[in-house]
Amino acid sequence: MGSGCPIEFQPDPRTEVATELASLSGGPRALLARAIELAFHNVPLACHLADYVMEAAPDDSAIVEAVAALYTERGARESSLMATNLYRSAAAGALSRFPSS
């Protein structure tokens, strides 16, 4: 179920949207920097941006580690055990791309 926004009917692939957003922001690291900055007062929005960052640069271990840290922070701020575990799982899933990290 979508928000009713017409673009959600037939959206572009997320990786294309992520790559374009990162490009408009000055690159994946610039978009990540903004996500980290936002985390101080809006960690849900920070994680939303972080998802795009990781989709735009999935092979950058430093980016993946930073995104995992954002998810860990979001999990720590949740009051629901289910939400906490969801975000911890997202962090672990991100880190599993680079087992040597």
The 8 nearest C-alpha neighbors of each residue, nearest first, counted from 0:
[[1, 2, 3, 7, 8, 4, 5, 9],
 [2, 0, 3, 7, 4, 8, 5, 6],
 [1, 3, 4, 0, 7, 5, 6, 8],
 [4, 2, 1, 5, 7, 8, 0, 6],
 [3, 5, 2, 6, 7, 1, 8, 10],
 [6, 4, 7, 8, 3, 9, 2, 10],
 [7, 5, 8, 10, 4, 9, 11, 3],
 [8, 6, 10, 5, 9, 4, 1, 3],
 [7, 9, 6, 5, 10, 4, 1, 3],
 [10, 8, 7, 6, 11, 5, 12, 4],
 [11, 9, 7, 6, 8, 12, 13, 5],
 [10, 12, 13, 15, 16, 9, 14, 6],
 [11, 13, 14, 15, 10, 16, 17, 9],
 [14, 12, 16, 15, 17, 11, 54, 51],
 [13, 15, 17, 16, 12, 54, 18, 55],
 [16, 14, 18, 13, 17, 12, 19, 11],
 [15, 17, 13, 19, 14, 18, 20, 12],
 [18, 16, 51, 14, 20, 55, 15, 19],
 [17, 19, 55, 15, 21, 16, 20, 14],
 [18, 20, 22, 16, 21, 17, 23, 15],
 [21, 19, 23, 17, 22, 18, 16, 24],
 [20, 22, 26, 27, 24, 18, 19, 23],
 [23, 21, 26, 19, 25, 24, 20, 18],
 [22, 24, 20, 21, 25, 19, 26, 18],
 [25, 23, 21, 22, 30, 26, 29, 20],
 [24, 26, 22, 29, 23, 21, 27, 30],
 [27, 25, 21, 22, 29, 28, 24, 30],
 [26, 28, 21, 30, 52, 29, 31, 55],
 [29, 27, 31, 30, 26, 32, 62, 52],
 [30, 28, 32, 31, 26, 27, 25, 24],
 [29, 31, 33, 27, 32, 28, 24, 21],
 [32, 30, 28, 34, 33, 29, 27, 52],
 [33, 31, 29, 35, 30, 34, 28, 36],
 [34, 32, 36, 30, 31, 35, 37, 29],
 [33, 35, 45, 31, 37, 36, 32, 48],
 [36, 34, 38, 32, 33, 37, 31, 45],
 [35, 37, 33, 34, 38, 39, 32, 45],
 [38, 36, 34, 45, 39, 35, 41, 40],
 [37, 39, 42, 41, 35, 45, 40, 36],
 [40, 38, 37, 41, 36, 42, 35, 45],
 [39, 41, 38, 37, 42, 36, 45, 43],
 [42, 40, 38, 37, 44, 43, 39, 45],
 [41, 43, 38, 45, 44, 73, 46, 40],
 [44, 42, 46, 45, 41, 47, 73, 38],
 [45, 43, 47, 46, 42, 41, 48, 37],
 [46, 44, 34, 42, 38, 48, 37, 43],
 [47, 45, 49, 43, 48, 44, 42, 50],
 [46, 48, 44, 50, 49, 45, 43, 51],
 [49, 47, 51, 45, 46, 50, 34, 52],
 [48, 50, 46, 52, 51, 47, 66, 45],
 [51, 49, 53, 47, 48, 52, 46, 54],
 [50, 52, 17, 54, 48, 49, 53, 55],
 [53, 51, 49, 55, 27, 50, 54, 31],
 [52, 54, 57, 56, 50, 55, 51, 49],
 [53, 55, 51, 57, 52, 14, 56, 17],
 [54, 56, 18, 52, 17, 53, 51, 14],
 [57, 55, 53, 54, 58, 59, 52, 27],
 [58, 56, 53, 54, 59, 55, 63, 60],
 [59, 57, 56, 60, 63, 53, 96, 62],
 [60, 58, 62, 61, 57, 56, 63, 53],
 [59, 61, 63, 62, 64, 58, 97, 57],
 [62, 60, 64, 63, 59, 65, 66, 58],
 [63, 61, 65, 60, 59, 64, 66, 53],
 [62, 64, 60, 66, 65, 61, 93, 67],
 [63, 65, 67, 61, 62, 66, 60, 68],
 [66, 64, 68, 62, 67, 63, 61, 69],
 [67, 65, 69, 63, 68, 64, 49, 62],
 [66, 68, 90, 64, 70, 65, 69, 93],
 [67, 69, 71, 65, 66, 70, 72, 64],
 [70, 68, 72, 66, 71, 67, 73, 46],
 [71, 69, 73, 67, 86, 72, 90, 68],
 [70, 72, 68, 74, 69, 73, 87, 90],
 [73, 71, 69, 75, 70, 74, 68, 76],
 [72, 74, 70, 76, 75, 71, 42, 69],
 [73, 75, 83, 86, 71, 77, 72, 76],
 [74, 76, 72, 73, 77, 71, 83, 78],
 [77, 75, 73, 74, 72, 78, 83, 42],
 [78, 76, 74, 83, 79, 75, 82, 73],
 [77, 79, 80, 76, 83, 82, 75, 74],
 [78, 80, 82, 81, 77, 83, 84, 74],
 [79, 81, 83, 82, 84, 78, 77, 85],
 [80, 82, 84, 79, 83, 85, 78, 86],
 [83, 81, 85, 79, 84, 80, 77, 86],
 [84, 82, 74, 80, 81, 86, 85, 77],
 [83, 85, 87, 81, 82, 86, 88, 80],
 [86, 84, 82, 88, 83, 87, 81, 89],
 [85, 87, 89, 74, 88, 70, 83, 84],
 [88, 86, 84, 90, 89, 71, 85, 74],
 [87, 89, 91, 85, 86, 90, 84, 92],
 [88, 90, 86, 92, 87, 91, 93, 85],
 [91, 89, 67, 87, 93, 70, 88, 92],
 [92, 90, 88, 94, 93, 89, 95, 87],
 [93, 91, 89, 95, 90, 94, 88, 96],
 [92, 94, 90, 91, 95, 96, 67, 63],
 [95, 93, 91, 96, 92, 97, 90, 64],
 [94, 96, 92, 97, 98, 93, 91, 90],
 [97, 95, 94, 93, 98, 92, 60, 63],
 [96, 98, 95, 99, 94, 100, 60, 93],
 [99, 97, 95, 100, 96, 94, 93, 60],
 [98, 100, 97, 95, 96, 94, 60, 64],
 [99, 98, 97, 94, 60, 64, 95, 96]]
